[in-house]
Structure formats: structure tokens, C-alpha cells
Amino acid sequence: ARGHRIVGAELSVDAVEQLFAELGEEAQKSKVGSLTHYQADHIDVFVGDIFDLTRDSLGPVDAVYDRAALVALPEEMRSRYARHVNDISRGAPQLLISYEYDQSLLAGPPFAVGEGEITALYAGSHEIVHLEREELTGGLKGRCPATQSVWLLRSKNTPSSKKGVPWQMAGLSLTILLSSLGTSVANVALPTLAREFAVALQTVQWVVLAYLLAITVLIVGVGR
């Protein structure tokens, strides 16, 4: 997990018990609605029907790794599953594994899920990036040729205000730089101004103060 907290959903109790045994972890168990919650250091697993898992029970999600969930479902359930995961994860980015092969040669699971279906399922909520495709050595389950693909699903739900933050920071930094540069120039020019206008140096110092006041007001406006 590399310091990250992992949360999973699994239908099989035996698989979850085996997981914690292999990790050498003693899980604390509790009921969350119809689900059983297994909890240990840095890992939580909800056992039961994933459609019963809510966003409140799941909590904040930074990313989703779909290793074999989408491809384990028949076609008629995949659309509902994609919508549900997107909802409970609040549109978090996803790393998705899929397989492509002649479905008539193998009943599945895993089922064949091609690019067209992935686009139909996720294009409305995510930017889809195809990272890699490779042939499965020996085929799928040794029975038919197949390819495995890796997809990165980037969330489209990033608020527009966050997208503009780098440009806003750049503009604010440039404004501060120019104000500092202008102040330095004015300070250098003070003796010349005093001589040309035949006034005391203390008098022309008000020029710098007025300049700084104007720039400060503008910077506050830019910061909004």
C-alpha cells in the first residue's frame, strides 16, 4: 500500500478471510448495513454486495483500482456497476484492467470488454487514456487468444476554480514582482526627483508611499 489506506469490496467471505490470514493481520469485524466490515491497519474490506456500499460508508476516495471487477460482471450489469462506483467514489480517477477476446470461445468471467464499451461507460465522467495493451501469453485460461489492456480514467469533475489555480498564482506572483521592482526603481530615483523639483528628500519620499498604496490596493483585487 506504500503508506496509503486501502479499501476493498468483495463478495466472498472465504477470499477475505484468506487475504487477512496471508497478511498476518487480525481484522476487527462490524456490520455496516447488510455488509460486514473487516478492518485492520491500513486496510478495510466490505464483504457483500457492492451495490449496498454507500459513499458515506466508504468515505473519501483518492483513486480506484479496478483489477477484475468490471470484467467479472455480465454485460447487463456493467453499466449499473460503472455508475455506482463513480457515485460512491465521487468521480475519483480510476485504473482499469480489461480483456478483449472472442466471447463465443469462452463464456466468462472474465468477460470481454472492449474500447467501445469502456468509452460508453466512462466518457461522460472521465477522460479515457489507453495506457497499454499486451497479448496474454498462452491465451485466456489457456483456451483462447486474448489481450489485456490498462486504462487510466481521469476525472472530469475537477472544479474549474482548481484548474485555474496555477495561472492565478502566476499572475499574482508577477504582480508582486512588478510592484517590488517598481518600488526599487522609485527609491533609486528619489535623489534625482528631489534635485529636479528643488524639494527636500523627505518630501519626495511621499511619492514612494503613494505608489505602494496604489499597488497594494491592486494586489488585493487580483487576489480575489
TORVEXDO-373089 format. One record per residue (C-alpha): x, y, z; residue number from 1; residue in three letters. Coordinates in steps of 0.02 Angstrom, whole numbers, plus 50000, padded with zeros to 5 digits. Example, Ala and Ser with C-alpha at 12.3 -4.5 7.8 and 13.67 -1.06 7.14 Angstrom:
<rs>
X:Y:Z:nr:rest
50615:49775:50390:1:Ala
50684:49947:50357:2:Ser
</rs>
This chain:
<rs>
X:Y:Z:nr:rest
50000:50000:50000:1:Ala
50153:50113:50019:2:Arg
50076:50213:50160:3:Gly
49904:50229:50081:4:His
49746:50161:50159:5:Arg
49665:50027:50051:6:Ile
49478:49997:50047:7:Val
49406:49849:49953:8:Gly
49240:49768:49915:9:Ala
49224:49579:49899:10:Glu
49079:49459:49885:11:Leu
49167:49304:49953:12:Ser
49194:49289:50141:13:Val
49320:49149:50114:14:Asp
49426:49259:49999:15:Ala
49431:49399:50129:16:Val
49474:49280:50272:17:Glu
49616:49210:50166:18:Gln
49678:49385:50125:19:Leu
49694:49437:50306:20:Phe
49775:49270:50350:21:Ala
49907:49296:50215:22:Glu
49937:49473:50277:23:Leu
49955:49410:50455:24:Gly
49826:49537:50512:25:Glu
49689:49512:50642:26:Glu
49537:49600:50570:27:Ala
49404:49683:50675:28:Gln
49230:49644:50610:29:Lys
49074:49751:50616:30:Ser
48909:49764:50524:31:Lys
48877:49910:50406:32:Val
48700:49885:50345:33:Gly
48696:49721:50251:34:Ser
48887:49720:50234:35:Leu
49021:49652:50350:36:Thr
49165:49773:50377:37:His
49337:49694:50403:38:Tyr
49461:49822:50470:39:Gln
49647:49815:50509:40:Ala
49797:49931:50495:41:Asp
49789:50023:50328:42:His
49657:49906:50254:43:Ile
49468:49896:50256:44:Asp
49363:49769:50161:45:Val
49175:49773:50145:46:Phe
49105:49598:50117:47:Val
48941:49580:50025:48:Gly
48852:49657:49877:49:Asp
48949:49809:49815:50:Ile
48785:49891:49766:51:Phe
48744:49901:49951:52:Asp
48903:50003:49984:53:Leu
48866:50189:50003:54:Thr
48980:50339:49986:55:Arg
48952:50381:50170:56:Asp
49012:50209:50224:57:Ser
49159:50214:50103:58:Leu
49220:50390:50145:59:Gly
49336:50497:50038:60:Pro
49419:50409:49891:61:Val
49579:50468:49804:62:Asp
49584:50334:49668:63:Ala
49502:50172:49614:64:Val
49594:50016:49554:65:Tyr
49477:49901:49457:66:Asp
49581:49744:49436:67:Arg
49446:49616:49398:68:Ala
49277:49687:49449:69:Ala
49205:49761:49289:70:Leu
49260:49612:49184:71:Val
49182:49492:49311:72:Ala
49007:49559:49277:73:Leu
48893:49513:49133:74:Pro
48854:49649:49007:75:Glu
48683:49691:49079:76:Glu
48760:49735:49248:77:Met
48914:49832:49193:78:Arg
48826:49998:49161:79:Ser
48747:49997:49334:80:Arg
48915:49949:49412:81:Tyr
49010:50090:49325:82:Ala
48881:50219:49381:83:Arg
48882:50153:49559:84:His
49072:50156:49578:85:Val
49078:50329:49503:86:Asn
48946:50386:49628:87:Asp
49019:50311:49787:88:Ile
49196:50367:49741:89:Ser
49133:50542:49697:90:Arg
49207:50529:49522:91:Gly
49383:50483:49579:92:Ala
49511:50436:49445:93:Pro
49523:50251:49405:94:Gln
49649:50124:49343:95:Leu
49553:49991:49249:96:Leu
49605:49820:49180:97:Ile
49505:49744:49037:98:Ser
49515:49594:48920:99:Tyr
49472:49576:48737:100:Glu
49441:49408:48654:101:Tyr
49311:49313:48554:102:Asp
49170:49296:48681:103:Gln
49097:49149:48584:104:Ser
49252:49046:48630:105:Leu
49236:49071:48817:106:Leu
49084:49103:48924:107:Ala
49173:49209:49055:108:Gly
49207:49279:49180:109:Pro
49315:49369:49146:110:Pro
49208:49441:49007:111:Phe
49272:49531:48854:112:Ala
49256:49720:48874:113:Val
49319:49821:48726:114:Gly
49363:50002:48698:115:Glu
49191:50046:48632:116:Gly
49104:49987:48789:117:Glu
49230:50071:48905:118:Ile
49202:50234:48811:119:Thr
49014:50215:48827:120:Ala
49027:50178:49013:121:Leu
49151:50312:49067:122:Tyr
49168:50450:48937:123:Ala
49032:50554:49020:124:Gly
49126:50565:49185:125:Ser
49309:50531:49143:126:His
49442:50567:49015:127:Glu
49494:50396:48949:128:Ile
49679:50360:48918:129:Val
49733:50192:48847:130:His
49900:50156:48934:131:Leu
49945:49983:48872:132:Glu
49887:49830:48776:133:Arg
49976:49662:48778:134:Glu
49943:49486:48717:135:Glu
49912:49361:48855:136:Leu
50044:49225:48843:137:Thr
49955:49060:48819:138:Gly
49789:49148:48795:139:Gly
49649:49173:48921:140:Leu
49641:49021:49036:141:Lys
49739:48931:48901:142:Gly
49583:48919:48794:143:Arg
49578:49068:48675:144:Cys
49690:49210:48615:145:Pro
49662:49370:48714:146:Ala
49736:49540:48750:147:Thr
49742:49634:48914:148:Gln
49725:49823:48917:149:Ser
49762:49952:49051:150:Val
49658:50111:49055:151:Trp
49679:50272:49153:152:Leu
49514:50360:49186:153:Leu
49546:50541:49232:154:Arg
49405:50628:49323:155:Ser
49314:50768:49232:156:Lys
49238:50829:49396:157:Asn
49386:50939:49446:158:Thr
49312:51110:49490:159:Pro
49356:51245:49363:160:Ser
49423:51352:49504:161:Ser
49556:51222:49540:162:Lys
49604:51209:49357:163:Lys
49641:51394:49353:164:Gly
49745:51399:49512:165:Val
49917:51388:49426:166:Pro
49876:51535:49312:167:Trp
49805:51636:49456:168:Gln
49961:51605:49559:169:Met
50072:51652:49412:170:Ala
49976:51815:49388:171:Gly
49984:51857:49573:172:Leu
50171:51818:49581:173:Ser
50203:51928:49428:174:Leu
50105:52070:49508:175:Thr
50207:52059:49668:176:Ile
50369:52052:49568:177:Leu
50325:52207:49468:178:Leu
50274:52302:49624:179:Ser
50440:52261:49708:180:Ser
50536:52310:49552:181:Leu
50439:52473:49537:182:Gly
50472:52516:49719:183:Thr
50659:52487:49695:184:Ser
50661:52599:49541:185:Val
50568:52738:49633:186:Ala
50688:52730:49781:187:Asn
50838:52744:49664:188:Val
50758:52896:49579:189:Ala
50719:52991:49741:190:Leu
50879:53097:49746:191:Pro
50854:53147:49563:192:Thr
50672:53195:49596:193:Leu
50720:53299:49747:194:Ala
50854:53391:49646:195:Arg
50745:53423:49492:196:Glu
50598:53488:49593:197:Phe
50706:53579:49720:198:Ala
50623:53499:49871:199:Val
50684:53405:50023:200:Ala
50714:53218:50009:201:Leu
50586:53187:50147:202:Gln
50453:53269:50037:203:Thr
50479:53161:49883:204:Val
50475:53003:49990:205:Gln
50287:53026:49989:206:Trp
50294:52977:49805:207:Val
50352:52802:49852:208:Val
50220:52787:49988:209:Leu
50081:52838:49868:210:Ala
50146:52713:49739:211:Tyr
50150:52571:49866:212:Leu
49973:52612:49924:213:Leu
49905:52604:49746:214:Ala
49995:52439:49708:215:Ile
49934:52362:49872:216:Thr
49754:52401:49828:217:Val
49777:52320:49657:218:Leu
49857:52163:49730:219:Ile
49708:52139:49846:220:Val
49594:52148:49694:221:Gly
49698:52020:49599:222:Val
49695:51902:49749:223:Gly
49506:51894:49741:224:Arg
</rs>
